[in-house]
Amino acid sequence: MPQQARVNLVISSGEPAGVGPEVSLAAALAFLKEQPAAKITLLGDPSLFKDLLSIDPELKERLKLQEILLYEQVTAGKLISANSKYVLKMLDVAIDGCLENRFDAMITAPLQKSVINLAGTPFTGHTEYLAERCGVDHVVMILCAPLPAGFLGLKDSANLRVALVTTHMPLKEVSTALTQQQILETIEIVDRDLRQKFGISEPVIRVAGLNPHAGESGYLGREEIEVISPAIEKAKSLSIQVSGPYPGDTMFNVGALPKTDAFIAMYHDQGLAPFKFVSFGGGVNVTLGLPIIRTSVDHGTALDIAGKGMADSGSMLEALRLAYQLALNTKKMTHS
């Protein structure tokens, strides 16, 4: 069997008062035991990773802590706005390392958007920050989760992937924010990255409508007729295998799941409510459309259980596994 290429991953450990540091370290150690061809650089303050001192020497060779100091020492569960600069500095170090090809992919632990904004830095989320730092106008959030055989009656295991046209905006603004160009670009980005990063040669994509019953021929809204359907037809003319618009309440059809590589929802909760219901907290957030690979957990900072040894590192472990696979796929595409 040919030896796997070395993959260098970097973890931004997120809000220091949350579960990010503990799930980052636990998942990193579990992942390195699975993948002998991987190295991980963990970003953060040494005071948050005291367990590193007692890890297996072989793992310590492949797990490096890159020191980034807190602005103020933290107590688990207690937010300190001064440390928002610490969180953003970790992100910048990870992004720069990926852009400079020192890292093959970055994985982000959860952060607290509110405390960053309270500190005076406008911040909508990881996705938007990554786009700005990478100089990209349009990125797409996609959530990924493996579903086991037998679940929901699935004959074989399947991958559920749900992408969003709009992300963090009030629901009342979604309709006016949707344009044919935005939807078309979203479909194109999903198709391209499924090919280039996920290694899927002929992706199949399903697109949701916006209104109940996908507008019911205009009776319940005209966005499907005037905006969404034209974008889908244009994507089809570009040889993309895409269909829709489907009613949001029936698009996630179990029968369609094994034959669909990605579902595209029009707004945040339309896509993420069904996704999180079936993903058992093991979902992974991926940002498509970037010149780098970025995966993340699909949960928040969980301040109420931080530091209590109760945090589940499963989503972070899945984020590491997917980042590793995407990095291998990208290396293969680059050298083919």
C-alpha positions as CSV (number, residue, x, y, z in Angstrom):
1,M,0.0,0.0,0.0
2,P,1.5,3.4,-0.9
3,Q,2.4,5.7,2.0
4,Q,0.0,8.5,2.7
5,A,1.2,12.0,2.0
6,R,2.1,14.0,5.2
7,V,-0.7,16.4,6.1
8,N,-0.1,19.4,8.4
9,L,-3.2,20.6,10.2
10,V,-3.7,23.7,12.4
11,I,-6.3,24.1,15.1
12,S,-7.6,27.5,16.3
13,S,-8.8,26.6,19.8
14,G,-11.5,29.2,19.9
15,E,-13.1,31.1,22.9
16,P,-10.7,30.3,25.9
17,A,-13.6,30.3,28.4
18,G,-15.6,27.8,26.4
19,V,-15.1,24.1,25.5
20,G,-12.9,24.8,22.6
21,P,-9.5,24.2,24.2
22,E,-10.6,20.9,25.8
23,V,-12.3,19.5,22.7
24,S,-9.4,20.6,20.6
25,L,-6.8,18.7,22.6
26,A,-8.9,15.6,23.1
27,A,-9.8,15.4,19.4
28,A,-6.2,16.1,18.3
29,L,-4.9,13.2,20.4
30,A,-7.6,10.8,19.2
31,F,-7.0,11.8,15.6
32,L,-3.2,11.5,15.7
33,K,-3.6,7.9,17.0
34,E,-5.8,7.2,13.9
35,Q,-3.5,8.9,11.3
36,P,0.3,8.4,11.6
37,A,0.8,10.6,8.5
38,A,-0.7,13.7,10.2
39,K,0.8,16.5,12.2
40,I,-1.2,19.1,14.2
41,T,-0.3,22.6,15.3
42,L,-2.5,23.6,18.2
43,L,-2.8,27.4,18.7
44,G,-3.4,28.8,22.1
45,D,-2.2,29.8,25.6
46,P,-0.2,27.1,27.4
47,S,-2.3,27.6,30.5
48,L,-5.2,26.1,28.7
49,F,-3.4,22.9,27.7
50,K,-1.7,21.6,30.8
51,D,-2.5,18.0,29.9
52,L,-0.1,18.3,27.0
53,L,2.8,17.7,29.5
54,S,1.7,14.1,30.1
55,I,0.9,12.9,26.6
56,D,2.6,10.0,24.8
57,P,6.1,11.0,23.6
58,E,5.3,9.7,20.1
59,L,2.2,11.9,19.9
60,K,4.1,14.8,21.3
61,E,6.4,14.7,18.3
62,R,3.4,15.3,16.0
63,L,1.4,17.7,18.2
64,K,3.0,21.1,18.5
65,L,1.6,23.9,20.7
66,Q,2.2,27.3,19.0
67,E,2.0,29.7,21.9
68,I,-0.4,32.6,21.6
69,L,-0.8,34.4,24.9
70,L,-4.1,35.4,26.5
71,Y,-4.7,39.1,27.2
72,E,-6.2,38.1,30.5
73,Q,-6.3,34.8,32.4
74,V,-9.7,33.1,32.2
75,T,-12.0,31.1,34.4
76,A,-14.0,28.5,32.5
77,G,-17.4,29.7,31.6
78,K,-16.6,33.4,32.2
79,L,-16.2,35.6,29.1
80,I,-13.6,38.4,29.1
81,S,-13.9,40.9,26.2
82,A,-10.2,41.6,26.3
83,N,-9.5,38.1,25.0
84,S,-11.4,38.7,21.8
85,K,-8.1,39.9,20.3
86,Y,-6.6,36.6,21.3
87,V,-9.3,34.7,19.5
88,L,-8.8,36.7,16.3
89,K,-5.0,36.4,16.5
90,M,-5.3,32.6,16.5
91,L,-7.6,32.9,13.4
92,D,-5.1,35.1,11.6
93,V,-2.1,32.9,12.4
94,A,-4.1,29.8,11.0
95,I,-5.3,31.7,7.9
96,D,-1.8,33.1,7.1
97,G,-0.2,29.6,7.6
98,C,-2.7,28.1,5.2
99,L,-2.3,30.9,2.6
100,E,1.5,30.4,2.8
101,N,1.2,26.6,2.4
102,R,2.7,25.9,5.9
103,F,-0.6,24.2,6.8
104,D,-2.7,22.1,4.5
105,A,-6.0,22.9,6.3
106,M,-7.3,24.7,9.4
107,I,-9.9,23.6,11.9
108,T,-11.7,26.0,14.1
109,A,-13.2,25.5,17.6
110,P,-16.2,27.6,18.5
111,L,-15.9,31.3,19.4
112,Q,-18.3,33.7,21.0
113,K,-19.4,36.3,18.4
114,S,-21.1,38.5,21.0
115,V,-17.9,39.1,23.1
116,I,-15.9,40.0,20.0
117,N,-18.5,42.6,19.0
118,L,-18.7,43.9,22.6
119,A,-15.0,44.5,22.4
120,G,-15.5,46.8,19.5
121,T,-14.7,44.6,16.5
122,P,-17.6,44.1,14.1
123,F,-17.8,40.3,13.7
124,T,-20.6,38.3,12.0
125,G,-18.9,34.9,12.1
126,H,-16.0,32.7,11.1
127,T,-17.4,32.3,7.5
128,E,-17.5,36.0,6.8
129,Y,-14.2,36.7,8.5
130,L,-12.4,34.0,6.5
131,A,-13.8,35.4,3.2
132,E,-12.6,38.9,4.1
133,R,-9.1,37.8,5.1
134,C,-8.7,35.6,2.0
135,G,-10.0,38.3,-0.3
136,V,-13.0,36.3,-1.6
137,D,-16.3,37.9,-2.4
138,H,-18.5,34.9,-2.1
139,V,-18.1,31.9,0.2
140,V,-20.5,29.1,1.0
141,M,-21.2,27.5,4.4
142,I,-21.8,23.7,4.1
143,L,-22.5,21.3,6.9
144,C,-21.4,17.7,6.5
145,A,-22.2,14.6,8.5
146,P,-21.9,10.8,7.9
147,L,-25.1,8.9,8.5
148,P,-24.8,5.2,9.3
149,A,-26.5,2.4,7.5
150,G,-29.8,1.6,9.2
151,F,-30.4,5.2,10.3
152,L,-33.7,6.5,8.9
153,G,-34.0,3.2,7.1
154,L,-30.9,3.8,5.0
155,K,-29.7,0.6,3.3
156,D,-26.1,1.9,3.2
157,S,-24.2,4.7,5.0
158,A,-24.5,8.1,3.4
159,N,-23.1,11.6,3.6
160,L,-25.5,14.4,4.3
161,R,-24.2,17.8,3.1
162,V,-26.3,21.0,3.5
163,A,-25.1,24.3,2.0
164,L,-26.6,27.7,2.5
165,V,-27.3,30.6,0.1
166,T,-27.6,33.1,3.0
167,T,-26.1,32.6,6.4
168,H,-26.3,35.0,9.4
169,M,-29.0,37.5,8.7
170,P,-32.5,38.2,10.1
171,L,-35.2,36.1,8.5
172,K,-37.1,39.2,7.4
173,E,-34.2,40.2,5.2
174,V,-33.7,36.9,3.4
175,S,-36.2,37.5,0.5
176,T,-34.7,40.8,-0.5
177,A,-31.1,39.4,-0.2
178,L,-31.7,36.6,-2.7
179,T,-30.6,37.2,-6.3
180,Q,-30.3,35.0,-9.3
181,Q,-26.6,35.7,-9.4
182,Q,-26.1,34.9,-5.7
183,I,-27.9,31.6,-6.0
184,L,-26.1,30.7,-9.3
185,E,-22.7,31.4,-7.7
186,T,-23.6,29.3,-4.7
187,I,-24.5,26.4,-6.9
188,E,-21.3,26.8,-8.9
189,I,-19.1,27.0,-5.8
190,V,-20.7,23.9,-4.3
191,D,-20.3,22.0,-7.6
192,R,-16.6,23.1,-8.0
193,D,-15.5,22.3,-4.4
194,L,-17.4,19.0,-4.4
195,R,-15.2,18.1,-7.4
196,Q,-11.9,19.6,-6.3
197,K,-11.9,19.1,-2.5
198,F,-14.3,16.3,-1.9
199,G,-13.2,14.3,-5.0
200,I,-16.7,13.8,-6.3
201,S,-16.5,13.6,-10.1
202,E,-20.1,14.3,-11.0
203,P,-21.9,16.0,-8.1
204,V,-25.7,15.9,-7.8
205,I,-27.3,18.9,-6.1
206,R,-30.8,19.6,-4.9
207,V,-32.0,23.2,-4.3
208,A,-34.8,24.4,-2.0
209,G,-37.4,27.0,-2.6
210,L,-38.0,29.8,-0.2
211,N,-41.7,29.8,0.4
212,P,-44.0,27.0,1.7
213,H,-44.7,24.5,-1.1
214,A,-41.9,26.2,-3.1
215,G,-44.3,29.1,-3.7
216,E,-47.2,26.9,-5.1
217,S,-46.9,28.3,-8.6
218,G,-46.8,31.9,-7.3
219,Y,-49.7,31.7,-4.9
220,L,-47.5,31.7,-1.8
221,G,-44.7,33.9,-3.3
222,R,-42.9,34.5,-6.5
223,E,-39.2,34.1,-5.5
224,E,-39.2,30.6,-6.9
225,I,-40.5,31.8,-10.3
226,E,-38.5,35.1,-10.6
227,V,-35.2,34.3,-8.8
228,I,-34.6,30.7,-7.8
229,S,-35.7,28.7,-10.9
230,P,-33.9,31.0,-13.4
231,A,-30.6,30.5,-11.4
232,I,-31.1,26.7,-11.4
233,E,-31.8,26.7,-15.2
234,K,-28.7,28.7,-15.8
235,A,-26.6,26.3,-13.7
236,K,-28.0,23.4,-15.7
237,S,-26.9,25.1,-18.9
238,L,-23.4,25.0,-17.4
239,S,-23.6,21.2,-17.2
240,I,-24.2,21.2,-13.5
241,Q,-26.4,18.3,-12.2
242,V,-28.8,20.4,-10.2
243,S,-32.6,20.3,-9.7
244,G,-35.3,22.2,-7.8
245,P,-36.7,24.3,-6.4
246,Y,-38.1,21.8,-3.9
247,P,-40.4,22.6,-0.9
248,G,-38.2,23.0,2.2
249,D,-40.2,20.5,4.1
250,T,-39.8,17.7,1.6
251,M,-36.4,18.4,0.0
252,F,-34.6,16.3,2.6
253,N,-36.1,13.1,1.4
254,V,-34.6,9.9,2.8
255,G,-35.0,8.3,-0.6
256,A,-33.1,11.1,-2.3
257,L,-30.2,11.1,0.2
258,P,-28.1,8.3,-1.3
259,K,-28.4,9.9,-4.7
260,T,-27.7,13.5,-3.6
261,D,-24.2,14.9,-2.9
262,A,-25.4,18.3,-1.5
263,F,-28.6,20.0,-0.6
264,I,-28.8,23.9,-0.9
265,A,-31.1,25.8,1.4
266,M,-32.0,29.4,1.0
267,Y,-31.5,30.4,4.7
268,H,-29.8,29.3,7.9
269,D,-32.5,27.4,9.8
270,Q,-34.2,26.0,6.6
271,G,-31.0,23.9,6.2
272,L,-29.5,23.6,9.6
273,A,-32.6,22.6,11.6
274,P,-33.0,19.3,9.7
275,F,-29.3,18.8,9.5
276,K,-28.7,19.2,13.3
277,F,-31.7,17.0,14.1
278,V,-30.1,14.0,12.4
279,S,-26.4,14.6,12.8
280,F,-26.1,13.7,16.6
281,G,-23.8,16.7,17.2
282,G,-21.2,15.1,15.0
283,G,-21.6,17.5,12.1
284,V,-18.8,19.5,10.5
285,N,-18.9,23.0,9.1
286,V,-16.9,23.6,5.9
287,T,-16.3,26.9,4.2
288,L,-16.4,26.5,0.4
289,G,-15.1,29.0,-2.1
290,L,-11.9,29.7,-0.2
291,P,-8.3,29.2,-1.5
292,I,-7.7,27.2,1.7
293,I,-9.4,24.4,3.5
294,R,-11.4,25.2,6.6
295,T,-13.5,22.9,8.7
296,S,-15.1,23.5,12.1
297,V,-17.4,22.0,14.8
298,D,-21.1,22.5,14.4
299,H,-21.7,23.5,18.0
300,G,-21.1,26.6,20.2
301,T,-18.9,27.5,23.1
302,A,-21.0,25.6,25.7
303,L,-20.0,28.0,28.5
304,D,-22.2,26.1,31.0
305,I,-20.1,22.9,30.8
306,A,-16.7,24.3,30.1
307,G,-13.9,23.0,32.3
308,K,-16.2,20.3,33.8
309,G,-14.9,17.4,31.8
310,M,-18.4,17.0,30.2
311,A,-17.7,18.3,26.7
312,D,-18.0,15.9,23.8
313,S,-15.1,16.1,21.3
314,G,-16.9,14.1,18.6
315,S,-17.7,17.0,16.3
316,M,-14.1,18.3,16.5
317,L,-12.8,14.8,15.8
318,E,-15.0,14.6,12.7
319,A,-13.8,18.1,11.7
320,L,-10.2,16.9,11.8
321,R,-11.0,13.7,9.9
322,L,-12.8,15.7,7.1
323,A,-10.0,18.4,7.0
324,Y,-7.5,15.6,6.6
325,Q,-9.4,13.9,3.8
326,L,-10.0,17.2,2.0
327,A,-6.3,18.0,2.2
328,L,-5.4,14.6,0.7
329,N,-8.0,15.1,-2.1
330,T,-6.6,18.5,-2.9
331,K,-3.0,17.2,-2.9
332,K,-4.1,14.4,-5.3
333,M,-5.9,16.9,-7.6
334,T,-2.8,19.2,-7.6
335,H,-0.4,16.4,-8.5
336,S,-2.6,14.6,-11.0
